Amino acid sequence: MVNVDSIPVEVRERIHNVASDLYAKNGHQSFPALDEVRKCANVDMNVASLVLREWRKIQPVSPEPLGNKLPVPVEEAGLVAIQAVWMHAQQFANQHLRTAQAGWQTERDELDALRAELADAFERQAAELEATSQQLSMVLALNTRQQQELERAAPRLDESANRLGQTESRLVGVERELSETHEKLAQSYDELRALRQQCDELRKECDVLRKQQTALQEELRVQRSDKESAHRAVASLRQQLQEVTTEHAGESASAASAPPATATVPAAAKEQSDLEAAAYGQSVTGRLATSSRAADMIVRSR
């Protein structure tokens, strides 16, 4: 014997869904027939019967509809209640009517005032509209003249556009030239910076040369002073040489002119003194000449 628990769950769910769909289509008036559920669920009669019995148990009980005729006690109670409601409704309606009439009168007064304001506003708006219409006519006429002027100026605008295009081309060329000039200026700036560095180095060298020139001028001044001193020494030596030479010549002459009787010195001693005097004179003359030559050489070297 087939048991409900032995039926697969998916078969039971399929029968439940089919029965629920058929019950809904029937408007929940009556449960669906067993044969119809079996055909729709595609199961055998026993399985459909067991599952449909189970489905019917879990469905809620639908109440039976009431009859169309109203019971007498309910009808009498309803009439009393309706009369009371109608009385209260009349009182409420009359009160509401009086309130509504007062409100309507207030609204009518407000509407009259609003109508007067609207009339004034309409007149003002009509005047403004007339003025605006005149201004619009003037603007349209001005616009027409401007349109005509634009049409006459169109060829000039085209020419100006062409000129502008040419100017733009020239500007592009000028910008290119400016870029090249900028690059050249950058190179010139680098060269100028190098020249400045060279100038700084030359300025430093000039400062060194100026210092050397100052030292040389000081040395030249010292040499000139030494030269002048040497010239004075040479002049003094020459004067001394001339004096010695003159003195030696005088001594030689006086010795030669002296008488032999007065000579108390022997001849050998006289010759010896003459030789010593000549040697002394030659030595002095040689020393003076040597000093003169040395001074000349010092002068020439300076």
BAGU-217672 format. One record per residue: residue in one letter; chain; x negated, y negated, z negated of N, C-alpha, C in turn. Coordinates in steps of 0.02 Angstrom, whole numbers. Layout:
! BAGU-217672
residu / chaine / n_px / n_py / n_pz / ca_px / ca_py / ca_pz / c_px / c_py / c_pz
A / A / X / Y / Z / X / Y / Z / X / Y / Z;
...
***
This chain:
! BAGU-217672
residu / chaine / n_px / n_py / n_pz / ca_px / ca_py / ca_pz / c_px / c_py / c_pz
M / A / -42 / 59 / 0 / 0 / 0 / 0 / -44 / -62 / 0;
V / A / -24 / -112 / 41 / -63 / -173 / 48 / -52 / -217 / -13;
N / A / -108 / -243 / -42 / -106 / -287 / -100 / -127 / -358 / -77;
V / A / -100 / -409 / -114 / -116 / -478 / -96 / -189 / -493 / -106;
D / A / -218 / -463 / -159 / -288 / -477 / -173 / -335 / -447 / -121;
S / A / -312 / -395 / -86 / -354 / -362 / -36 / -353 / -398 / 31;
I / A / -310 / -448 / 39 / -306 / -486 / 102 / -364 / -537 / 103;
P / A / -398 / -543 / 157 / -454 / -592 / 159 / -430 / -663 / 146;
V / A / -474 / -702 / 119 / -457 / -771 / 101 / -440 / -813 / 162;
E / A / -479 / -803 / 216 / -467 / -843 / 276 / -399 / -828 / 306;
V / A / -375 / -764 / 302 / -310 / -746 / 328 / -255 / -778 / 285;
R / A / -264 / -777 / 220 / -216 / -808 / 175 / -211 / -884 / 188;
E / A / -270 / -915 / 196 / -269 / -988 / 208 / -236 / -1003 / 275;
R / A / -248 / -961 / 326 / -216 / -973 / 390 / -140 / -967 / 385;
I / A / -114 / -918 / 347 / -41 / -909 / 339 / -13 / -967 / 300;
H / A / -49 / -990 / 247 / -25 / -1047 / 208 / -20 / -1110 / 252;
N / A / -71 / -1122 / 293 / -71 / -1181 / 336 / -14 / -1179 / 386;
V / A / -2 / -1119 / 416 / 53 / -1112 / 464 / 120 / -1124 / 431;
A / A / 130 / -1095 / 371 / 194 / -1103 / 336 / 204 / -1176 / 316;
S / A / 150 / -1210 / 294 / 157 / -1280 / 275 / 174 / -1323 / 335;
D / A / 144 / -1309 / 393 / 159 / -1348 / 453 / 232 / -1337 / 475;
L / A / 255 / -1276 / 474 / 324 / -1263 / 494 / 373 / -1294 / 445;
Y / A / 356 / -1293 / 380 / 400 / -1323 / 329 / 404 / -1398 / 338;
A / A / 348 / -1429 / 356 / 347 / -1501 / 367 / 387 / -1519 / 429;
K / A / 380 / -1479 / 482 / 419 / -1492 / 543 / 494 / -1485 / 530;
N / A / 514 / -1443 / 484 / 584 / -1433 / 468 / 611 / -1488 / 423;
G / A / 569 / -1536 / 403 / 591 / -1589 / 359 / 601 / -1567 / 287;
H / A / 566 / -1513 / 268 / 570 / -1485 / 200 / 643 / -1467 / 180;
Q / A / 683 / -1449 / 231 / 752 / -1430 / 217 / 757 / -1356 / 200;
S / A / 720 / -1313 / 235 / 722 / -1241 / 223 / 655 / -1211 / 239;
F / A / 640 / -1155 / 204 / 575 / -1122 / 214 / 574 / -1091 / 283;
P / A / 514 / -1084 / 313 / 509 / -1055 / 380 / 524 / -979 / 379;
A / A / 546 / -953 / 435 / 563 / -882 / 440 / 499 / -840 / 442;
L / A / 505 / -777 / 418 / 447 / -732 / 415 / 421 / -716 / 483;
D / A / 465 / -701 / 530 / 443 / -682 / 597 / 407 / -740 / 632;
E / A / 432 / -801 / 620 / 399 / -860 / 651 / 329 / -870 / 623;
V / A / 323 / -861 / 556 / 256 / -868 / 524 / 210 / -814 / 549;
R / A / 234 / -751 / 556 / 192 / -696 / 580 / 166 / -709 / 650;
K / A / 212 / -733 / 693 / 190 / -746 / 762 / 138 / -803 / 765;
C / A / 152 / -855 / 727 / 105 / -912 / 730 / 37 / -895 / 698;
A / A / 37 / -854 / 644 / -25 / -837 / 610 / -59 / -777 / 642;
N / A / -23 / -740 / 686 / -51 / -682 / 722 / -74 / -628 / 672;
V / A / -28 / -608 / 626 / -42 / -555 / 577 / 18 / -506 / 580;
D / A / 7 / -450 / 543 / 62 / -401 / 542 / 116 / -422 / 493;
M / A / 170 / -386 / 493 / 229 / -405 / 455 / 217 / -399 / 380;
N / A / 182 / -348 / 356 / 171 / -338 / 285 / 127 / -394 / 256;
V / A / 74 / -407 / 291 / 29 / -461 / 267 / 66 / -528 / 266;
A / A / 105 / -542 / 319 / 141 / -604 / 322 / 193 / -609 / 267;
S / A / 225 / -552 / 250 / 277 / -552 / 198 / 246 / -566 / 130;
L / A / 189 / -530 / 115 / 158 / -540 / 50 / 132 / -611 / 41;
V / A / 98 / -636 / 90 / 69 / -703 / 84 / 123 / -757 / 84;
L / A / 176 / -749 / 125 / 229 / -798 / 127 / 267 / -799 / 61;
R / A / 275 / -739 / 27 / 307 / -737 / -38 / 265 / -777 / -89;
E / A / 199 / -768 / -84 / 154 / -806 / -128 / 159 / -881 / -115;
W / A / 164 / -898 / -51 / 168 / -970 / -33 / 231 / -1001 / -58;
R / A / 287 / -964 / -56 / 351 / -991 / -79 / 350 / -1003 / -154;
K / A / 313 / -961 / -191 / 310 / -971 / -264 / 275 / -1036 / -283;
I / A / 226 / -1056 / -243 / 188 / -1116 / -262 / 219 / -1180 / -235;
Q / A / 273 / -1175 / -195 / 306 / -1234 / -168 / 353 / -1264 / -219;
P / A / 356 / -1331 / -225 / 403 / -1362 / -272 / 475 / -1353 / -249;
V / A / 521 / -1352 / -300 / 592 / -1343 / -285 / 621 / -1409 / -262;
S / A / 654 / -1412 / -205 / 683 / -1473 / -178 / 754 / -1480 / -205;
P / A / 773 / -1539 / -232 / 842 / -1548 / -258 / 892 / -1551 / -201;
E / A / 953 / -1531 / -218 / 1007 / -1532 / -168 / 1034 / -1603 / -163;
P / A / 1052 / -1627 / -105 / 1078 / -1695 / -96 / 1147 / -1701 / -127;
L / A / 1161 / -1764 / -155 / 1227 / -1777 / -184 / 1279 / -1787 / -130;
G / A / 1342 / -1785 / -149 / 1396 / -1796 / -102 / 1404 / -1869 / -85;
N / A / 1442 / -1884 / -34 / 1452 / -1952 / -11 / 1504 / -1990 / -53;
K / A / 1549 / -1957 / -88 / 1602 / -1990 / -125 / 1578 / -2012 / -193;
L / A / 1595 / -2074 / -212 / 1575 / -2103 / -275 / 1624 / -2082 / -330;
P / A / 1597 / -2059 / -388 / 1643 / -2039 / -443 / 1682 / -2099 / -470;
V / A / 1742 / -2085 / -498 / 1787 / -2139 / -522 / 1756 / -2177 / -580;
P / A / 1731 / -2144 / -634 / 1701 / -2184 / -689 / 1644 / -2229 / -665;
V / A / 1603 / -2200 / -619 / 1548 / -2241 / -594 / 1574 / -2299 / -554;
E / A / 1627 / -2286 / -515 / 1656 / -2340 / -475 / 1685 / -2395 / -519;
E / A / 1722 / -2377 / -575 / 1750 / -2428 / -620 / 1695 / -2468 / -655;
A / A / 1645 / -2431 / -680 / 1590 / -2466 / -714 / 1553 / -2513 / -665;
G / A / 1549 / -2490 / -603 / 1516 / -2531 / -553 / 1555 / -2594 / -538;
L / A / 1623 / -2589 / -537 / 1663 / -2648 / -523 / 1655 / -2700 / -579;
V / A / 1656 / -2676 / -643 / 1648 / -2723 / -699 / 1580 / -2757 / -694;
A / A / 1530 / -2716 / -680 / 1462 / -2745 / -676 / 1457 / -2793 / -617;
I / A / 1489 / -2776 / -562 / 1486 / -2820 / -504 / 1521 / -2885 / -519;
Q / A / 1578 / -2884 / -554 / 1613 / -2946 / -571 / 1569 / -2991 / -615;
A / A / 1536 / -2960 / -665 / 1492 / -2999 / -709 / 1434 / -3029 / -670;
V / A / 1406 / -2986 / -627 / 1349 / -3011 / -587 / 1372 / -3066 / -540;
W / A / 1432 / -3059 / -512 / 1457 / -3110 / -466 / 1468 / -3176 / -502;
M / A / 1494 / -3172 / -564 / 1505 / -3234 / -602 / 1438 / -3269 / -615;
H / A / 1390 / -3229 / -640 / 1324 / -3260 / -653 / 1292 / -3285 / -589;
A / A / 1304 / -3248 / -536 / 1276 / -3269 / -472 / 1306 / -3334 / -448;
Q / A / 1373 / -3343 / -458 / 1405 / -3405 / -440 / 1377 / -3464 / -479;
Q / A / 1372 / -3453 / -546 / 1344 / -3507 / -588 / 1272 / -3525 / -565;
F / A / 1233 / -3473 / -555 / 1163 / -3485 / -534 / 1160 / -3518 / -466;
A / A / 1206 / -3497 / -421 / 1207 / -3526 / -354 / 1228 / -3598 / -356;
N / A / 1280 / -3614 / -398 / 1302 / -3684 / -402 / 1247 / -3728 / -431;
Q / A / 1214 / -3702 / -485 / 1159 / -3741 / -514 / 1103 / -3750 / -463;
H / A / 1088 / -3697 / -429 / 1035 / -3701 / -378 / 1055 / -3748 / -322;
L / A / 1121 / -3750 / -305 / 1145 / -3794 / -252 / 1138 / -3866 / -273;
R / A / 1158 / -3882 / -337 / 1151 / -3951 / -360 / 1077 / -3972 / -361;
T / A / 1034 / -3925 / -384 / 962 / -3941 / -384 / 936 / -3951 / -313;
A / A / 961 / -3908 / -268 / 940 / -3913 / -199 / 964 / -3977 / -167;
Q / A / 1027 / -3999 / -185 / 1053 / -4062 / -157 / 1011 / -4121 / -181;
A / A / 991 / -4119 / -246 / 949 / -4174 / -271 / 881 / -4173 / -236;
G / A / 855 / -4113 / -226 / 791 / -4108 / -191 / 798 / -4130 / -118;
W / A / 856 / -4111 / -87 / 866 / -4132 / -18 / 869 / -4208 / -12;
Q / A / 903 / -4240 / -62 / 908 / -4312 / -60 / 840 / -4345 / -67;
T / A / 799 / -4316 / -113 / 731 / -4343 / -122 / 690 / -4333 / -59;
E / A / 697 / -4273 / -30 / 660 / -4259 / 32 / 684 / -4305 / 88;
R / A / 752 / -4320 / 88 / 778 / -4364 / 141 / 749 / -4434 / 133;
D / A / 745 / -4458 / 70 / 715 / -4524 / 60 / 641 / -4524 / 82;
E / A / 606 / -4469 / 62 / 536 / -4465 / 82 / 529 / -4461 / 157;
L / A / 576 / -4423 / 189 / 574 / -4417 / 262 / 587 / -4484 / 296;
D / A / 634 / -4524 / 267 / 648 / -4590 / 295 / 586 / -4634 / 291;
A / A / 553 / -4633 / 231 / 492 / -4673 / 224 / 438 / -4648 / 272;
L / A / 434 / -4581 / 277 / 384 / -4552 / 322 / 400 / -4569 / 394;
R / A / 466 / -4571 / 411 / 486 / -4588 / 479 / 466 / -4660 / 495;
A / A / 476 / -4705 / 446 / 457 / -4775 / 457 / 381 / -4780 / 465;
E / A / 344 / -4743 / 422 / 271 / -4745 / 429 / 249 / -4716 / 496;
L / A / 284 / -4661 / 517 / 266 / -4632 / 582 / 281 / -4679 / 639;
A / A / 337 / -4718 / 632 / 353 / -4766 / 685 / 299 / -4819 / 689;
D / A / 280 / -4845 / 630 / 226 / -4896 / 631 / 161 / -4867 / 659;
A / A / 146 / -4805 / 636 / 85 / -4773 / 661 / 89 / -4761 / 736;
F / A / 150 / -4743 / 760 / 158 / -4731 / 831 / 147 / -4795 / 871;
E / A / 174 / -4851 / 844 / 164 / -4914 / 878 / 90 / -4934 / 879;
R / A / 58 / -4925 / 821 / -14 / -4940 / 819 / -53 / -4895 / 866;
Q / A / -35 / -4831 / 866 / -69 / -4784 / 910 / -57 / -4800 / 983;
A / A / 7 / -4824 / 998 / 22 / -4843 / 1067 / -21 / -4903 / 1088;
A / A / -28 / -4952 / 1041 / -70 / -5009 / 1057 / -143 / -4988 / 1066;
E / A / -166 / -4945 / 1020 / -235 / -4920 / 1027 / -244 / -4880 / 1091;
L / A / -192 / -4841 / 1108 / -196 / -4802 / 1169 / -199 / -4847 / 1230;
E / A / -160 / -4902 / 1228 / -162 / -4950 / 1283 / -231 / -4982 / 1289;
A / A / -259 / -5001 / 1231 / -327 / -5031 / 1232 / -378 / -4979 / 1256;
T / A / -369 / -4918 / 1231 / -416 / -4864 / 1253 / -409 / -4850 / 1327;
S / A / -346 / -4855 / 1352 / -335 / -4844 / 1423 / -371 / -4898 / 1464;
Q / A / -365 / -4961 / 1441 / -400 / -5014 / 1476 / -476 / -5005 / 1473;
Q / A / -501 / -4987 / 1413 / -573 / -4975 / 1408 / -594 / -4916 / 1452;
L / A / -550 / -4864 / 1455 / -566 / -4807 / 1497 / -568 / -4827 / 1570;
S / A / -520 / -4872 / 1590 / -520 / -4896 / 1659 / -585 / -4934 / 1674;
M / A / -605 / -4976 / 1626 / -668 / -5013 / 1635 / -727 / -4965 / 1639;
V / A / -726 / -4913 / 1595 / -781 / -4864 / 1595 / -782 / -4825 / 1660;
L / A / -721 / -4807 / 1686 / -718 / -4771 / 1749 / -744 / -4814 / 1806;
A / A / -725 / -4879 / 1805 / -751 / -4923 / 1858 / -827 / -4930 / 1853;
L / A / -851 / -4937 / 1791 / -923 / -4941 / 1781 / -957 / -4877 / 1801;
N / A / -925 / -4821 / 1786 / -953 / -4756 / 1805 / -955 / -4750 / 1880;
T / A / -902 / -4776 / 1914 / -901 / -4773 / 1987 / -958 / -4815 / 2016;
R / A / -968 / -4875 / 1988 / -1023 / -4917 / 2012 / -1091 / -4883 / 1999;
Q / A / -1097 / -4854 / 1939 / -1159 / -4819 / 1924 / -1171 / -4760 / 1970;
Q / A / -1115 / -4725 / 1987 / -1121 / -4669 / 2033 / -1144 / -4693 / 2101;
Q / A / -1115 / -4749 / 2124 / -1137 / -4777 / 2188 / -1210 / -4798 / 2185;
E / A / -1228 / -4830 / 2129 / -1299 / -4850 / 2122 / -1344 / -4790 / 2121;
L / A / -1321 / -4736 / 2088 / -1362 / -4675 / 2087 / -1369 / -4645 / 2156;
E / A / -1313 / -4647 / 2194 / -1318 / -4622 / 2263 / -1366 / -4663 / 2305;
R / A / -1364 / -4731 / 2294 / -1411 / -4773 / 2331 / -1482 / -4762 / 2307;
A / A / -1488 / -4748 / 2240 / -1556 / -4739 / 2213 / -1582 / -4668 / 2220;
A / A / -1541 / -4623 / 2247 / -1563 / -4553 / 2254 / -1626 / -4547 / 2298;
P / A / -1628 / -4581 / 2357 / -1690 / -4576 / 2397 / -1751 / -4602 / 2359;
R / A / -1741 / -4658 / 2324 / -1798 / -4685 / 2286 / -1818 / -4637 / 2229;
L / A / -1767 / -4604 / 2200 / -1783 / -4554 / 2148 / -1822 / -4496 / 2177;
D / A / -1801 / -4474 / 2238 / -1839 / -4419 / 2271 / -1910 / -4441 / 2284;
E / A / -1917 / -4503 / 2310 / -1985 / -4528 / 2323 / -2025 / -4533 / 2258;
S / A / -1991 / -4557 / 2206 / -2025 / -4561 / 2141 / -2045 / -4492 / 2116;
A / A / -2000 / -4442 / 2129 / -2015 / -4374 / 2108 / -2077 / -4348 / 2146;
N / A / -2078 / -4364 / 2212 / -2137 / -4343 / 2251 / -2200 / -4376 / 2225;
R / A / -2193 / -4442 / 2211 / -2252 / -4478 / 2184 / -2272 / -4448 / 2116;
L / A / -2220 / -4431 / 2077 / -2235 / -4402 / 2012 / -2271 / -4335 / 2020;
G / A / -2249 / -4295 / 2070 / -2284 / -4232 / 2083 / -2356 / -4244 / 2103;
Q / A / -2366 / -4293 / 2148 / -2435 / -4309 / 2168 / -2474 / -4334 / 2108;
T / A / -2442 / -4375 / 2066 / -2476 / -4400 / 2007 / -2495 / -4343 / 1960;
E / A / -2448 / -4295 / 1954 / -2463 / -4237 / 1911 / -2522 / -4198 / 1939;
S / A / -2524 / -4191 / 2006 / -2581 / -4157 / 2037 / -2646 / -4195 / 2022;
R / A / -2641 / -4262 / 2030 / -2701 / -4302 / 2014 / -2720 / -4295 / 1941;
L / A / -2668 / -4294 / 1898 / -2683 / -4287 / 1827 / -2717 / -4221 / 1813;
V / A / -2694 / -4168 / 1848 / -2727 / -4104 / 1839 / -2800 / -4108 / 1860;
G / A / -2812 / -4142 / 1918 / -2881 / -4151 / 1939 / -2921 / -4193 / 1889;
V / A / -2887 / -4246 / 1864 / -2922 / -4288 / 1815 / -2936 / -4249 / 1752;
E / A / -2888 / -4207 / 1731 / -2900 / -4166 / 1672 / -2958 / -4118 / 1683;
R / A / -2961 / -4090 / 1745 / -3018 / -4046 / 1760 / -3083 / -4085 / 1758;
E / A / -3082 / -4145 / 1788 / -3142 / -4187 / 1786 / -3160 / -4206 / 1714;
L / A / -3107 / -4222 / 1674 / -3120 / -4239 / 1605 / -3151 / -4180 / 1567;
S / A / -3126 / -4120 / 1584 / -3155 / -4061 / 1551 / -3228 / -4053 / 1570;
E / A / -3242 / -4062 / 1637 / -3311 / -4057 / 1658 / -3353 / -4112 / 1625;
T / A / -3324 / -4173 / 1623 / -3360 / -4229 / 1591 / -3372 / -4215 / 1517;
H / A / -3322 / -4184 / 1486 / -3330 / -4167 / 1415 / -3387 / -4118 / 1406;
E / A / -3390 / -4068 / 1452 / -3445 / -4020 / 1448 / -3512 / -4055 / 1459;
K / A / -3513 / -4101 / 1510 / -3575 / -4138 / 1522 / -3593 / -4181 / 1461;
L / A / -3541 / -4213 / 1432 / -3555 / -4254 / 1373 / -3582 / -4211 / 1315;
A / A / -3554 / -4150 / 1310 / -3579 / -4105 / 1258 / -3653 / -4088 / 1271;
Q / A / -3668 / -4074 / 1336 / -3738 / -4061 / 1352 / -3781 / -4123 / 1339;
S / A / -3756 / -4181 / 1360 / -3793 / -4243 / 1348 / -3802 / -4256 / 1274;
Y / A / -3750 / -4238 / 1235 / -3756 / -4247 / 1163 / -3811 / -4202 / 1135;
D / A / -3813 / -4139 / 1162 / -3867 / -4094 / 1139 / -3935 / -4122 / 1160;
E / A / -3939 / -4146 / 1223 / -4002 / -4175 / 1245 / -4020 / -4237 / 1203;
L / A / -3969 / -4279 / 1190 / -3981 / -4338 / 1149 / -4005 / -4319 / 1079;
R / A / -3974 / -4267 / 1052 / -3996 / -4245 / 986 / -4068 / -4220 / 989;
A / A / -4085 / -4184 / 1044 / -4155 / -4162 / 1050 / -4201 / -4222 / 1057;
L / A / -4178 / -4273 / 1098 / -4219 / -4333 / 1106 / -4227 / -4370 / 1040;
R / A / -4173 / -4371 / 1000 / -4178 / -4403 / 935 / -4228 / -4367 / 891;
Q / A / -4227 / -4300 / 894 / -4276 / -4263 / 856 / -4347 / -4280 / 879;
Q / A / -4354 / -4283 / 948 / -4420 / -4301 / 974 / -4439 / -4372 / 952;
C / A / -4389 / -4417 / 954 / -4403 / -4486 / 932 / -4424 / -4488 / 858;
D / A / -4389 / -4447 / 818 / -4409 / -4444 / 748 / -4480 / -4419 / 740;
E / A / -4496 / -4367 / 780 / -4564 / -4341 / 776 / -4614 / -4393 / 800;
L / A / -4596 / -4429 / 857 / -4641 / -4481 / 882 / -4646 / -4538 / 832;
R / A / -4591 / -4554 / 798 / -4593 / -4607 / 748 / -4640 / -4587 / 691;
K / A / -4636 / -4523 / 671 / -4682 / -4500 / 619 / -4754 / -4504 / 643;
E / A / -4765 / -4483 / 708 / -4832 / -4487 / 735 / -4855 / -4560 / 738;
C / A / -4808 / -4605 / 757 / -4826 / -4677 / 759 / -4845 / -4702 / 689;
D / A / -4807 / -4678 / 639 / -4824 / -4699 / 571 / -4894 / -4675 / 552;
V / A / -4908 / -4612 / 572 / -4975 / -4586 / 558 / -5028 / -4626 / 595;
L / A / -5011 / -4642 / 661 / -5059 / -4681 / 701 / -5068 / -4751 / 672;
R / A / -5010 / -4780 / 647 / -5017 / -4846 / 616 / -5062 / -4843 / 554;
K / A / -5054 / -4790 / 515 / -5097 / -4783 / 457 / -5170 / -4774 / 479;
Q / A / -5180 / -4733 / 532 / -5248 / -4724 / 557 / -5275 / -4790 / 584;
Q / A / -5231 / -4828 / 620 / -5253 / -4892 / 648 / -5272 / -4940 / 592;
T / A / -5232 / -4940 / 538 / -5248 / -4983 / 481 / -5315 / -4963 / 451;
A / A / -5325 / -4896 / 445 / -5389 / -4873 / 417 / -5447 / -4893 / 463;
L / A / -5434 / -4884 / 531 / -5487 / -4903 / 578 / -5500 / -4977 / 576;
Q / A / -5446 / -5018 / 571 / -5457 / -5090 / 567 / -5496 / -5108 / 504;
E / A / -5479 / -5075 / 449 / -5518 / -5088 / 388 / -5591 / -5067 / 396;
E / A / -5599 / -5009 / 429 / -5668 / -4986 / 440 / -5705 / -5033 / 487;
L / A / -5668 / -5058 / 540 / -5699 / -5106 / 587 / -5717 / -5170 / 551;
R / A / -5672 / -5192 / 506 / -5688 / -5251 / 468 / -5751 / -5241 / 427;
V / A / -5756 / -5182 / 395 / -5816 / -5168 / 356 / -5878 / -5166 / 400;
Q / A / -5869 / -5134 / 460 / -5925 / -5130 / 507 / -5946 / -5199 / 530;
R / A / -5894 / -5243 / 545 / -5911 / -5311 / 565 / -5949 / -5347 / 510;
S / A / -5926 / -5337 / 447 / -5962 / -5368 / 391 / -6033 / -5342 / 386;
D / A / -6040 / -5274 / 396 / -6107 / -5245 / 395 / -6149 / -5272 / 452;
K / A / -6117 / -5281 / 512 / -6153 / -5307 / 570 / -6178 / -5378 / 557;
E / A / -6132 / -5419 / 528 / -6153 / -5487 / 512 / -6210 / -5487 / 461;
S / A / -6204 / -5442 / 411 / -6259 / -5437 / 362 / -6323 / -5416 / 395;
A / A / -6316 / -5367 / 444 / -6376 / -5343 / 479 / -6406 / -5399 / 521;
H / A / -6362 / -5438 / 555 / -6388 / -5494 / 594 / -6425 / -5544 / 550;
R / A / -6394 / -5558 / 492 / -6429 / -5604 / 447 / -6495 / -5576 / 423;
A / A / -6495 / -5509 / 409 / -6558 / -5478 / 388 / -6611 / -5480 / 443;
V / A / -6588 / -5467 / 506 / -6635 / -5470 / 563 / -6662 / -5540 / 571;
A / A / -6618 / -5590 / 565 / -6642 / -5660 / 573 / -6692 / -5677 / 518;
S / A / -6676 / -5654 / 456 / -6722 / -5667 / 401 / -6789 / -5632 / 412;
L / A / -6786 / -5570 / 437 / -6848 / -5533 / 450 / -6888 / -5566 / 505;
R / A / -6853 / -5589 / 558 / -6889 / -5622 / 612 / -6923 / -5687 / 587;
Q / A / -6887 / -5723 / 545 / -6916 / -5785 / 517 / -6977 / -5769 / 475;
Q / A / -6971 / -5716 / 433 / -7029 / -5695 / 393 / -7087 / -5674 / 436;
L / A / -7070 / -5638 / 492 / -7123 / -5617 / 538 / -7159 / -5677 / 569;
Q / A / -7119 / -5726 / 589 / -7151 / -5786 / 618 / -7194 / -5822 / 567;
E / A / -7169 / -5827 / 504 / -7209 / -5860 / 453 / -7273 / -5823 / 439;
V / A / -7267 / -5756 / 435 / -7328 / -5716 / 422 / -7377 / -5722 / 480;
T / A / -7349 / -5721 / 541 / -7392 / -5727 / 600 / -7427 / -5794 / 601;
T / A / -7389 / -5847 / 586 / -7419 / -5914 / 584 / -7472 / -5919 / 531;
E / A / -7458 / -5893 / 472 / -7506 / -5895 / 417 / -7569 / -5856 / 434;
H / A / -7559 / -5798 / 465 / -7618 / -5757 / 483 / -7660 / -5793 / 535;
A / A / -7626 / -5826 / 583 / -7664 / -5863 / 634 / -7702 / -5921 / 602;
G / A / -7674 / -5956 / 555 / -7707 / -6011 / 521 / -7767 / -5987 / 482;
E / A / -7759 / -5931 / 445 / -7815 / -5904 / 408 / -7872 / -5884 / 454;
S / A / -7855 / -5854 / 512 / -7908 / -5834 / 559 / -7944 / -5895 / 586;
A / A / -7908 / -5949 / 600 / -7939 / -6009 / 627 / -7984 / -6043 / 574;
S / A / -7961 / -6046 / 512 / -8001 / -6077 / 460 / -8063 / -6037 / 445;
A / A / -8059 / -5973 / 449 / -8117 / -5930 / 439 / -8168 / -5940 / 494;
A / A / -8145 / -5948 / 555 / -8192 / -5956 / 611 / -8225 / -6025 / 610;
S / A / -8189 / -6076 / 586 / -8217 / -6143 / 585 / -8259 / -6159 / 523;
A / A / -8261 / -6117 / 473 / -8300 / -6130 / 412 / -8375 / -6126 / 426;
P / A / -8422 / -6170 / 397 / -8496 / -6169 / 409 / -8526 / -6110 / 375;
P / A / -8578 / -6083 / 404 / -8610 / -6024 / 376 / -8646 / -6040 / 312;
A / A / -8674 / -6105 / 302 / -8711 / -6120 / 241 / -8668 / -6116 / 179;
T / A / -8608 / -6134 / 186 / -8564 / -6133 / 128 / -8539 / -6065 / 110;
A / A / -8552 / -6018 / 155 / -8527 / -5950 / 142 / -8573 / -5917 / 93;
T / A / -8549 / -5901 / 39 / -8586 / -5867 / -14 / -8579 / -5792 / -12;
V / A / -8531 / -5772 / 30 / -8518 / -5700 / 33 / -8564 / -5671 / 86;
P / A / -8589 / -5613 / 78 / -8631 / -5582 / 130 / -8591 / -5568 / 192;
A / A / -8625 / -5558 / 247 / -8591 / -5546 / 312 / -8551 / -5482 / 311;
A / A / -8576 / -5432 / 278 / -8539 / -5368 / 276 / -8475 / -5375 / 238;
A / A / -8479 / -5415 / 183 / -8417 / -5424 / 144 / -8367 / -5466 / 182;
K / A / -8394 / -5515 / 222 / -8348 / -5557 / 263 / -8313 / -5516 / 315;
E / A / -8348 / -5473 / 347 / -8318 / -5431 / 399 / -8265 / -5385 / 367;
Q / A / -8282 / -5361 / 306 / -8233 / -5316 / 273 / -8168 / -5352 / 257;
S / A / -8174 / -5416 / 236 / -8113 / -5453 / 219 / -8074 / -5469 / 282;
D / A / -8113 / -5485 / 337 / -8077 / -5498 / 400 / -8039 / -5437 / 423;
L / A / -8070 / -5380 / 417 / -8037 / -5318 / 437 / -7975 / -5303 / 394;
E / A / -7981 / -5316 / 327 / -7924 / -5303 / 282 / -7866 / -5351 / 297;
A / A / -7887 / -5416 / 314 / -7834 / -5464 / 330 / -7799 / -5445 / 394;
A / A / -7840 / -5425 / 444 / -7809 / -5404 / 508 / -7765 / -5344 / 498;
A / A / -7791 / -5296 / 456 / -7750 / -5236 / 445 / -7687 / -5252 / 408;
Y / A / -7693 / -5298 / 358 / -7633 / -5318 / 321 / -7584 / -5353 / 366;
G / A / -7612 / -5397 / 410 / -7566 / -5432 / 456 / -7533 / -5384 / 503;
Q / A / -7572 / -5335 / 528 / -7542 / -5286 / 574 / -7490 / -5244 / 538;
S / A / -7506 / -5226 / 474 / -7458 / -5185 / 437 / -7393 / -5223 / 424;
V / A / -7401 / -5287 / 405 / -7341 / -5327 / 393 / -7302 / -5336 / 457;
T / A / -7341 / -5351 / 512 / -7306 / -5360 / 577 / -7272 / -5296 / 598;
G / A / -7305 / -5239 / 587 / -7274 / -5175 / 605 / -7212 / -5161 / 565;
R / A / -7217 / -5176 / 499 / -7158 / -5164 / 457 / -7100 / -5209 / 478;
L / A / -7116 / -5273 / 493 / -7062 / -5318 / 515 / -7033 / -5296 / 581;
A / A / -7076 / -5274 / 627 / -7051 / -5250 / 693 / -7007 / -5188 / 683;
T / A / -7033 / -5144 / 640 / -6993 / -5082 / 628 / -6926 / -5100 / 596;
S / A / -6927 / -5146 / 548 / -6864 / -5167 / 517 / -6819 / -5201 / 567;
S / A / -6848 / -5241 / 614 / -6808 / -5273 / 666 / -6776 / -5223 / 712;
R / A / -6818 / -5174 / 734 / -6790 / -5122 / 778 / -6734 / -5082 / 743;
A / A / -6747 / -5065 / 679 / -6695 / -5028 / 642 / -6631 / -5068 / 636;
A / A / -6639 / -5133 / 623 / -6578 / -5176 / 618 / -6542 / -5178 / 684;
D / A / -6582 / -5186 / 741 / -6549 / -5186 / 807 / -6513 / -5122 / 820;
M / A / -6544 / -5067 / 803 / -6511 / -5002 / 814 / -6447 / -4995 / 772;
I / A / -6451 / -5021 / 710 / -6391 / -5018 / 668 / -6336 / -5060 / 697;
V / A / -6355 / -5120 / 723 / -6305 / -5164 / 754 / -6274 / -5132 / 814;
R / A / -6317 / -5103 / 857 / -6291 / -5071 / 918 / -6246 / -5012 / 901;
S / A / -6267 / -4973 / 851 / -6225 / -4916 / 832 / -6159 / -4937 / 803;
R / A / -6158 / -4993 / 767 / -6094 / -5017 / 739 / -6051 / -5047 / 792;
***
